Amino acid sequence: MTQVVNFPSSEDSVSRTAALWVAKMDSGELDADEQRALNEWIALDPTHKAELIRLAKLWDKMSDIGQREAGRESLSENSPVKTQKRSKFKEFALKTAACLAIALAIPTAVYVQERSSALSTNGHFLTEVGQQQNLELADGSEIFLNTNTVIDVDYTLERRVINLLKGEANFDVAPDKTRPFIVKVRNGDVQALGTSFSVRVANDQVNVLVSHGTVRVNASDNAPEASSQSTNPLIQTRTSVVVGAGKQVIFNEKAVDSVTQQDEVSLAQKLYWKKGFLAFDDENLSSVVEEVSRYTKYNIVIADPDIRSLRVGGFYPIDNLETVFTSLEMNLGLRVKKVGENAYYIMKSS
């Protein structure tokens, strides 16, 4: 009796072999050699038995199809003996072909499912001035978009690419060694090496702040390929730098401008926007107004130049930034005047 061929133990070959065994068992009892070969194949790996049982259940469901086909054929044949033999063979052939088709389709189905899942959150996302949004991607990574931010998500089975076109976003990256996570911004990019980090585009500079893990910052497309660089946080060149948690990197379209270490307090303060607040610690008024202006469509003007350097501190809710004006009036003795529908003027009290 011809033996069933043992294919290599891969998902594809296991399904093929299981399908052939199911077909052979259904066609009649196995002889001693076949039974021994089947037992040996099952003992090789627990997945062999599981796949055999799964396809056997499918085989049973297809029995009705074979019987119906046999019934149709018996109505058109003259010889009852011939009809019985031919219908049994046809049922066997139909079920065998169906089982093998299912086994062969498994890798394709898995690939299609994985690809569909990987691409399910691709698209164009944005927030308006004053809005924030948390976005969970297909792989479990999360992007928190700050005010007036625009991104494009471009996931494939090989790479995870985010194009930061405008604004600021924080990235909590799910680990996946097979697919690099890259944030493209201006002429450069930031690649996660297992991390949480934020990226902000401001004027002609890009500001990267690392909360956890490590990132590689390339200031220019001309920077060396990521695969050719060390992940050592001490490595730094004019166009590329690898940094760890607590580091802030500022770069322009050609080179890395600076790499600084942030203490825990400064790091938390710079990322307080993720909690819905702006945090200032003894910062000059002009810097405070510049930051507040990002979250509102109002035009905020410092009317008296000599108050621009006044120091400001405190925590202010992003959804109620008029508390900033109240604080300026109460704590610094300034006057804030609304002019028309879209402007606020900050000046000395008269």
C-alpha positions in Angstrom: 0.0 0.0 0.0 1.4 3.4 -1.0 2.5 5.4 2.1 1.5 9.0 2.7 4.5 11.3 2.2 5.7 13.2 5.3 6.1 16.8 4.2 8.5 19.1 6.2 6.9 20.3 9.4 5.6 23.7 8.4 2.1 25.1 8.7 1.5 24.5 5.0 2.9 20.9 4.9 1.2 19.9 8.1 -2.2 20.8 6.6 -1.4 19.0 3.4 -0.3 15.8 5.2 -3.3 15.9 7.6 -5.7 16.3 4.6 -4.2 13.3 2.9 -4.5 11.2 6.0 -8.1 12.1 6.5 -8.9 11.2 2.9 -7.1 7.9 3.2 -8.9 6.9 6.4 -12.3 7.7 4.9 -11.6 5.5 1.9 -11.1 2.4 4.1 -9.3 1.0 7.1 -5.6 1.6 7.3 -3.3 -1.4 7.2 -0.7 -2.0 9.9 2.1 -0.1 8.2 -0.1 2.9 7.4 -1.4 3.0 11.0 2.1 2.9 12.3 3.1 5.7 9.9 0.2 7.8 11.0 0.9 7.3 14.7 4.6 8.3 14.2 3.5 11.5 12.3 1.0 12.4 15.1 3.7 11.9 17.7 6.2 14.3 16.0 4.3 17.4 17.1 1.1 18.3 19.0 0.0 20.5 16.1 -0.2 17.4 13.8 -3.0 15.8 15.9 -4.9 19.2 16.2 -4.8 19.8 12.5 -5.9 16.2 11.8 -8.9 16.6 14.0 -9.8 20.0 12.5 -9.7 18.7 9.0 -11.6 15.6 10.0 -14.5 17.8 11.2 -14.4 19.7 7.9 -14.4 16.3 6.1 -17.6 15.3 7.9 -19.3 18.5 6.9 -18.5 17.8 3.3 -19.9 14.3 3.4 -23.4 15.6 2.6 -22.1 17.3 -0.5 -20.5 14.1 -1.7 -23.7 12.1 -1.0 -25.9 14.6 -2.9 -23.5 14.4 -5.9 -23.7 10.6 -5.7 -27.5 10.7 -5.6 -27.7 12.9 -8.7 -25.4 10.5 -10.6 -27.4 7.4 -9.7 -30.5 8.8 -11.4 -28.7 9.0 -14.7 -26.9 5.6 -14.7 -28.3 2.3 -15.9 -26.1 0.0 -13.8 -26.7 0.0 -10.0 -23.3 -1.6 -9.3 -21.4 0.8 -11.5 -23.3 3.8 -10.1 -22.4 2.8 -6.5 -18.7 2.5 -7.3 -18.5 5.7 -9.3 -20.5 7.8 -6.8 -18.3 6.6 -3.9 -15.1 7.5 -5.8 -16.6 10.9 -6.8 -17.5 11.6 -3.2 -14.0 10.6 -2.1 -12.4 12.8 -4.8 -14.6 15.8 -4.1 -13.8 15.7 -0.4 -10.1 15.1 -0.9 -9.9 18.0 -3.3 -11.8 20.3 -0.9 -9.6 19.4 2.0 -6.4 20.0 0.0 -7.8 23.3 -1.2 -8.5 24.4 2.4 -5.0 23.3 3.4 -3.4 25.2 0.5 -5.5 28.3 1.2 -4.3 28.6 4.8 -1.1 30.5 4.2 -2.8 32.9 1.8 -5.7 33.5 4.2 -3.2 34.2 7.0 -1.2 36.6 4.8 -4.4 38.5 3.7 -5.6 38.7 7.3 -2.2 40.0 8.6 -2.0 42.5 5.7 -5.6 43.7 6.3 -4.9 44.1 10.0 -1.6 46.0 9.4 -3.3 48.5 7.1 -6.5 48.9 9.0 -5.6 52.2 10.7 -3.8 53.8 7.7 -4.9 57.2 6.7 -4.9 61.0 7.2 -5.5 62.4 10.7 -5.6 65.9 12.0 -6.6 68.1 14.9 -7.9 71.6 14.7 -6.5 74.5 16.8 -7.2 73.7 20.5 -8.2 70.0 19.8 -6.3 66.9 20.9 -6.8 63.3 19.8 -5.5 59.9 20.9 -5.1 57.4 18.0 -4.6 53.6 18.5 -2.9 51.9 15.6 -3.3 48.4 14.3 -0.2 47.1 16.1 -1.1 48.6 19.5 1.0 51.7 19.2 -0.6 54.9 20.2 -0.3 58.4 18.8 -1.5 61.4 20.8 -2.0 64.4 18.5 -1.7 67.8 20.1 -3.3 71.0 18.8 -3.2 71.9 15.1 -1.5 68.7 14.1 -1.5 66.7 10.8 -0.2 63.2 10.3 -0.3 60.4 7.7 -0.2 56.8 8.9 1.5 54.4 6.3 1.8 50.9 7.7 2.9 47.9 5.6 4.0 44.4 6.5 7.6 45.6 6.4 7.6 49.1 7.9 5.6 51.4 10.1 5.9 55.0 8.8 4.2 58.1 10.3 4.5 61.4 8.3 4.3 64.3 10.7 3.2 67.2 8.4 2.5 69.8 11.0 2.2 70.3 14.8 3.2 68.0 17.6 2.5 64.4 18.6 3.6 61.8 21.2 4.3 58.3 20.1 4.0 55.2 22.3 5.5 52.5 20.2 4.6 48.8 20.4 7.7 46.6 20.0 8.2 44.8 16.7 11.7 44.0 15.7 10.6 43.0 12.2 9.0 46.3 11.3 10.8 49.6 12.2 8.7 52.5 13.4 9.7 55.7 11.7 8.4 59.2 12.1 9.2 61.3 9.0 9.4 65.0 9.5 10.8 67.7 7.2 13.9 66.3 5.6 14.7 64.0 8.5 13.2 61.2 10.5 13.0 59.7 14.0 13.2 56.0 14.4 12.0 54.3 17.5 14.2 51.6 19.1 11.5 50.6 21.6 10.3 53.8 23.2 7.9 56.6 23.9 8.8 60.0 22.5 7.3 63.3 21.2 8.1 65.2 18.1 7.2 68.9 17.5 7.6 70.9 14.3 8.2 74.6 15.1 9.2 77.1 12.5 12.4 75.8 10.9 13.2 73.4 13.7 12.1 70.0 14.9 12.1 69.2 18.6 12.3 65.6 19.8 11.8 64.6 23.5 12.4 61.0 24.6 10.3 59.8 27.6 11.4 56.1 27.5 13.7 53.9 25.6 15.9 55.0 22.7 15.5 56.8 19.4 17.7 57.5 16.4 17.3 61.0 15.0 18.4 61.7 11.4 18.4 65.3 10.6 18.7 64.8 6.9 17.9 62.3 4.1 21.6 62.2 3.6 22.2 60.6 7.0 23.6 57.1 7.0 21.1 54.2 6.7 19.7 53.1 10.1 20.9 49.5 9.6 24.5 50.7 9.3 24.5 52.7 12.5 25.1 51.6 16.1 22.3 51.8 18.7 24.8 53.1 21.2 23.3 56.2 22.8 26.8 57.8 22.8 27.1 57.8 19.1 26.5 61.2 17.5 27.4 62.8 14.2 26.5 66.1 12.6 23.4 64.7 10.9 22.5 61.7 13.2 22.3 60.9 16.8 21.1 58.0 19.0 19.7 59.1 22.4 18.0 57.6 25.4 15.3 58.6 27.9 15.4 62.2 29.1 17.2 63.6 26.1 15.9 66.5 24.0 17.2 66.8 20.4 16.7 69.8 18.3 17.5 69.7 14.6 17.0 71.7 11.4 16.8 70.5 7.8 20.5 69.9 7.6 22.0 69.0 11.0 21.5 68.3 14.7 21.5 71.6 16.5 21.6 70.4 20.1 21.3 67.4 22.4 20.4 68.2 26.1 19.5 66.2 29.1 16.2 67.0 30.8 15.6 66.3 34.5 12.4 64.6 35.5 10.6 67.8 36.5 11.4 69.5 33.1 10.5 66.4 31.2 7.1 66.1 32.9 6.5 69.8 32.4 7.2 69.7 28.7 4.8 66.7 28.3 2.0 68.0 30.5 0.0 68.8 27.4 -0.8 65.1 27.2 -2.8 65.5 30.4 -4.7 68.5 29.1 -2.7 71.2 30.8 0.0 73.8 30.0 2.7 74.0 32.6 5.0 77.0 33.1 7.8 77.3 35.6 9.2 80.8 35.9 9.1 81.5 32.1 9.0 84.9 30.5 5.7 86.3 29.5 6.5 86.3 25.8 7.3 82.5 25.8 4.0 81.9 27.7 2.0 83.9 25.2 3.6 82.1 22.3 2.8 78.7 23.7 -0.8 79.6 24.7 -1.4 81.0 21.2 -0.9 77.5 19.7 -4.1 76.4 21.4 -6.4 79.2 20.4 -7.5 81.1 17.3 -7.4 84.4 19.3 -4.6 86.9 18.5 -2.8 87.6 21.8 -0.7 90.7 21.8 1.7 92.0 24.5 1.0 95.7 24.1 3.8 96.9 26.4 7.2 95.7 25.3 8.7 96.2 28.8 6.5 93.5 30.3 7.6 90.8 27.9 10.3 89.5 30.3 8.0 89.2 33.4 8.2 85.7 34.9 5.1 83.4 34.8 4.4 80.1 36.4 1.4 77.7 37.0 -0.8 75.0 35.4 -3.6 76.0 33.1 -6.2 73.8 31.5 -6.0 73.7 27.7 -9.8 73.8 27.4 -10.1 77.0 29.5 -7.0 79.1 28.7 -8.7 82.3 29.8 -7.5 81.2 33.3 -4.1 82.4 32.0 -5.4 85.9 31.6 -7.1 85.8 35.1 -3.8 84.7 36.6 -1.9 87.6 34.9 -4.3 90.1 36.3 -4.3 88.7 39.8 -0.7 87.7 40.3 1.2 90.2 38.1 -1.1 93.1 38.3 -1.5 93.3 34.5 -4.5 94.2 32.5 -6.0 92.0 29.8 -8.4 93.6 27.4 -10.4 91.9 24.8 -10.6 93.8 21.5 -13.3 92.9 19.0 -14.1 89.2 18.7 -10.6 87.7 18.0 -7.9 89.6 20.0 -6.6 90.1 23.5 -4.2 92.8 24.5 -2.0 92.4 27.6 -0.7 95.7 29.1 0.2 97.4 32.3 -2.5 98.4 34.7 -3.2 102.1 34.4 
